[in-house]
């Protein structure tokens, strides 16, 4: 009689069967540990390659180089081989009583319009020189751009164009840091300077920590992130400014929240710059003009404004700060504090005016008069 028989399985066989079942459950595709490691390494390499390409800025398209934009403006060649494009306005420099070099702001160029009447220019006999700062418009990029290099670019430009031993300076917004550089490194070349809504670096050591934090806290969160990246991780700024997942710098995204009421009224007016001139501004690459500007402006400076000595101890010239009280981009509290620490700076805080102060014709002419004539009270 056939009965139920039990098949005996050894303990070793049972353990082997259990291990095999467990491995199959954990690895249903039949990949070995070695294969999984290879796949993981390949994925990591691919991600690192993507990250490298995203972080690394593209090569600039140099004006006048093969495949680059054409050169359409007069330029001077600097001692390091770079070129600076410039534009002249006003009376002939040989007939001028005053020679002014203007440093444009962030995202602007030598072609920006200063609303100063021809009558005033002729009356005061003013020669005005504007130029594309490094990487902007038709000026060659400078991978080593710094506050100091921008100052010496100005000196060399002035010498190449035979402006004489001294000149006046007007720096607008981000264009203020080259002027600060001249006041620090080349005070003997400066006849006078006007800093109009000048950049303030929240990491200047001369600013009280509490004041800096409060001023930074008033900015849009996306702008705070941008400033912090420019300061702490400049190598990451190109990726941050070009990624599309979250908003980066508001000023480049057409966000109107950063402008005051008076700014919005000015934005409704004709800019005075043609579409073609506007398109030239970033033509060599946004990293070389805009991103590098932020990296220098918000980076670690070799000095702070309070480290600058009075360039005119005998009152033979003057330095001015012009600040809009309603400026949402440059907090008035910081420039007001700096002027209190530097009594040789004449501080003009204008009520009911924002960041676009220079484009107010009345104020623009007042800036010129205050800079050029100590006998005119503004």
C-alpha positions in Angstrom: 0.0 0.0 0.0 1.3 3.2 -1.0 1.4 5.7 1.8 2.2 9.4 2.1 6.0 9.7 2.1 7.8 12.8 3.3 10.8 13.9 1.3 13.6 14.8 3.7 15.6 17.9 2.9 18.9 18.7 4.5 19.3 21.8 6.5 22.1 23.1 4.1 19.8 22.7 1.1 17.0 24.6 2.9 19.3 27.5 3.7 20.6 27.7 0.1 17.0 27.6 -1.2 16.0 30.4 1.2 19.0 32.6 0.2 18.2 32.1 -3.5 14.5 33.0 -3.0 15.5 36.1 -1.0 18.0 37.3 -3.6 15.4 36.8 -6.4 12.9 38.8 -4.4 15.3 41.6 -3.8 16.7 41.6 -7.4 13.8 40.7 -9.7 15.7 41.7 -12.8 18.5 39.3 -12.1 21.2 42.0 -11.9 24.3 41.1 -10.0 25.8 43.4 -7.4 28.6 44.2 -9.8 26.2 45.2 -12.5 24.2 47.4 -10.1 27.4 49.1 -9.0 28.4 49.8 -12.6 25.0 51.3 -13.3 25.2 53.5 -10.2 28.6 54.7 -11.2 27.5 55.4 -14.7 24.5 57.4 -13.5 26.7 59.4 -11.1 29.1 60.2 -13.9 26.2 61.3 -16.1 24.8 63.5 -13.4 28.2 65.0 -12.7 28.7 65.7 -16.5 25.3 67.4 -16.6 26.1 69.4 -13.5 29.5 70.5 -14.9 27.9 71.6 -18.2 25.2 73.5 -16.3 27.6 75.2 -13.9 30.3 76.0 -16.5 29.5 79.2 -18.4 29.7 79.0 -22.2 32.7 80.4 -23.9 32.2 84.1 -24.8 31.7 85.3 -28.3 34.4 87.9 -28.6 33.7 90.9 -30.8 35.7 90.8 -34.0 36.7 87.2 -33.6 35.6 84.5 -36.1 32.0 83.8 -35.5 31.7 86.7 -33.0 29.7 89.9 -33.3 31.2 92.7 -35.5 33.0 95.7 -34.1 31.0 98.8 -34.9 32.3 101.3 -32.3 35.6 103.0 -31.7 37.8 101.1 -29.3 41.1 101.4 -27.6 43.5 98.5 -27.0 44.7 98.0 -23.5 48.1 96.9 -22.3 46.8 93.3 -21.6 45.5 93.1 -25.2 41.8 93.6 -24.4 39.7 96.3 -26.1 37.3 98.9 -24.6 34.6 100.4 -26.7 33.7 104.0 -26.0 31.4 106.9 -27.0 32.1 110.6 -26.9 29.5 113.4 -26.4 29.5 117.1 -25.6 32.1 119.6 -26.7 35.5 118.6 -28.2 37.9 117.4 -25.5 40.5 119.9 -26.5 38.0 122.7 -25.9 36.4 121.2 -22.7 36.7 122.8 -19.3 35.4 119.6 -17.7 36.0 116.0 -18.8 33.7 113.4 -17.3 33.9 109.6 -17.6 30.6 107.9 -17.0 30.4 104.3 -15.8 27.1 102.6 -16.8 25.1 100.4 -14.5 24.0 96.7 -14.5 22.7 95.6 -17.9 23.4 98.9 -19.6 26.1 100.2 -21.9 28.0 103.2 -23.2 24.9 104.0 -25.3 22.6 104.8 -22.4 20.9 108.2 -22.5 21.8 110.9 -20.0 19.0 113.5 -20.0 21.3 116.5 -19.9 20.5 119.4 -22.2 22.9 120.5 -24.9 22.5 124.0 -23.6 23.9 123.0 -20.2 26.7 120.9 -21.8 27.8 123.8 -24.0 27.4 126.4 -21.2 29.6 124.4 -18.8 31.9 123.2 -21.7 31.6 119.5 -20.8 33.1 116.6 -22.6 31.5 113.3 -21.7 33.1 109.9 -22.3 31.1 106.7 -21.7 32.4 103.2 -22.3 31.3 99.6 -22.3 32.7 98.0 -19.1 34.5 94.7 -19.5 32.3 92.1 -21.2 29.5 94.5 -22.0 28.6 95.6 -25.5 31.8 95.7 -27.6 34.4 95.6 -24.9 36.3 92.4 -24.5 35.5 90.3 -21.4 38.0 90.2 -18.5 38.0 86.8 -16.7 40.0 88.4 -13.9 37.6 91.4 -13.5 37.8 93.0 -10.1 37.1 96.4 -8.5 40.8 97.2 -9.1 40.9 96.1 -12.7 37.9 98.2 -13.5 39.6 101.3 -12.0 42.8 100.7 -14.0 40.7 100.2 -17.2 39.4 103.7 -16.7 42.8 105.1 -16.2 44.2 103.4 -19.3 41.2 104.5 -21.4 41.7 108.1 -20.3 45.4 108.0 -21.2 44.8 106.4 -24.6 42.3 109.2 -25.4 44.7 111.9 -24.0 42.2 113.3 -21.4 45.0 114.7 -19.3 46.1 114.0 -15.7 42.7 114.3 -14.1 39.0 113.6 -14.9 35.6 113.6 -13.3 33.7 110.4 -12.7 30.0 109.5 -12.6 29.1 105.9 -11.5 25.6 104.7 -11.8 24.3 101.8 -9.6 26.6 98.8 -10.3 28.9 101.2 -12.2 29.8 102.7 -8.8 32.3 100.1 -7.9 34.8 101.2 -10.6 34.5 104.7 -9.2 35.1 103.4 -5.7 38.1 101.6 -7.2 39.5 104.9 -8.6 39.0 106.7 -5.3 40.9 104.0 -3.5 43.7 103.2 -6.0 43.9 106.3 -8.2 42.8 109.3 -6.2 45.4 111.5 -7.9 43.6 111.1 -11.2 40.2 112.1 -9.9 38.9 115.7 -10.1 35.5 114.8 -8.5 33.1 111.9 -8.4 29.3 111.4 -8.3 28.0 108.0 -7.1 24.4 107.8 -8.3 22.2 105.2 -6.5 25.5 103.3 -5.9 25.8 99.6 -5.3 26.0 98.6 -1.7 27.7 95.3 -0.8 25.9 93.7 2.1 29.2 92.0 3.1 31.3 95.1 3.5 33.1 94.8 6.8 32.4 98.5 7.5 28.7 98.0 7.7 27.1 97.0 11.0 25.9 93.4 10.8 22.4 94.3 12.0 22.0 97.1 9.5 23.2 94.8 6.6 20.8 92.0 7.6 17.9 94.4 7.9 18.6 95.9 4.5 19.0 92.6 2.9 15.8 91.3 4.5 13.9 94.0 2.6 14.8 92.5 -0.7 12.8 89.9 -2.6 13.7 86.4 -1.4 14.8 85.4 -4.9 17.2 88.4 -5.0 18.6 87.5 -1.6 19.4 84.0 -2.9 21.1 85.6 -5.9 23.2 87.9 -3.9 24.2 85.1 -1.5 25.2 82.8 -4.4 27.2 85.6 -6.0 29.0 86.1 -2.7 29.5 82.6 -1.3 29.3 80.4 -4.4 30.2 82.5 -7.5 31.0 79.3 -9.5 27.3 78.4 -9.1 25.9 81.7 -10.4 25.8 80.9 -14.1 23.6 77.8 -13.3 21.4 79.8 -10.9 20.8 82.6 -13.3 20.0 80.3 -16.3 18.0 77.5 -14.6 14.2 77.7 -15.2 12.8 75.8 -12.2 12.7 78.7 -9.7 12.9 82.5 -10.1 16.4 84.0 -9.8 17.2 87.7 -10.1 14.0 89.7 -10.4 15.6 92.7 -12.3 16.3 90.4 -15.2 12.9 88.8 -15.2 10.8 92.0 -15.8 9.4 91.9 -12.2 8.0 95.4 -11.5 7.9 94.9 -7.7 11.4 96.1 -7.5 10.6 99.6 -8.9 9.1 102.5 -7.1 6.2 104.6 -8.4 8.5 107.2 -9.8 10.6 104.4 -11.5 7.4 103.0 -13.1 6.6 106.5 -14.5 10.1 106.8 -16.0 9.9 103.3 -17.5 6.9 104.5 -19.6 9.1 107.1 -21.3 11.3 106.4 -24.4 14.6 105.0 -23.2 16.7 106.9 -25.7 18.5 103.7 -26.7 17.7 101.8 -29.9 16.7 98.2 -30.0 19.9 97.4 -31.9 22.0 99.1 -29.1 20.0 97.2 -26.5 20.7 93.9 -28.2 24.4 94.6 -28.2 24.7 94.7 -24.4 24.8 90.9 -23.7 26.0 89.9 -27.2 29.3 88.4 -26.0 27.5 86.3 -23.3 25.4 87.1 -20.3 28.0 85.5 -17.9 30.8 87.9 -19.1 28.7 91.0 -18.5 25.9 90.5 -16.1 27.0 87.5 -14.0 30.6 88.7 -13.6 29.3 92.1 -12.6 27.4 90.6 -9.7 30.3 88.4 -8.7 32.6 91.4 -8.4 30.0 93.8 -6.9 28.9 91.4 -4.2 32.1 89.5 -3.8 34.9 90.0 -1.3 36.5 93.4 -1.8 40.0 94.3 -0.9 38.7 97.3 0.9 35.4 98.9 2.0 34.3 102.5 1.4 35.4 103.6 4.8 38.9 102.5 4.0 39.1 105.3 1.4 40.9 108.4 2.4 39.5 111.8 1.6 40.8 112.4 -1.9 40.4 116.2 -1.6 41.8 117.3 1.8 42.1 120.9 0.6 38.5 120.9 -0.9 39.9 121.1 -4.4 37.2 118.6 -5.5 34.1 116.8 -4.2 32.5 113.4 -3.9 28.7 113.0 -3.9 26.3 110.2 -3.3 22.8 110.6 -4.8 20.2 108.3 -3.3 16.5 107.9 -3.9 14.6 107.5 -0.7 12.1 105.1 -2.5 14.8 103.0 -4.1 13.9 99.4 -3.7 17.1 98.0 -5.2 19.6 100.0 -3.3 18.5 100.5 0.4 18.9 104.1 1.4 19.8 103.1 4.9 23.2 101.7 3.8 24.3 104.7 1.7 23.0 107.1 4.4 25.2 105.2 7.0 28.3 105.3 4.7 27.9 109.1 4.2 27.8 109.5 8.0 31.0 107.6 8.4 32.7 109.6 5.5 32.0 113.3 6.2 33.9 114.3 3.0 31.1 112.8 1.0 28.2 115.1 0.2 25.0 113.0 0.6 21.9 113.9 -1.4 18.9 111.8 -0.3 16.0 112.7 -2.7 12.4 112.0 -1.5 9.8 110.5 -3.8 12.4 109.1 -6.1 13.6 105.6 -6.8 16.4 103.7 -8.5 16.1 105.4 -11.9 17.0 108.8 -10.4 19.5 109.6 -13.1 16.8 109.5 -15.8 15.0 112.4 -14.2 16.2 115.4 -16.3 16.0 117.9 -13.5 18.0 115.7 -11.1 20.5 114.7 -13.8 21.4 118.3 -14.5 21.6 118.9 -10.7 24.1 116.0 -10.4 26.3 117.6 -13.1 26.1 121.1 -11.6 26.9 119.8 -8.1 29.9 117.8 -9.4 31.4 120.5 -11.5 30.8 123.7 -9.6 31.2 124.1 -5.8 29.6 127.5 -6.2 26.2 126.0 -7.2 24.0 125.0 -4.3 21.8 122.0 -5.0 
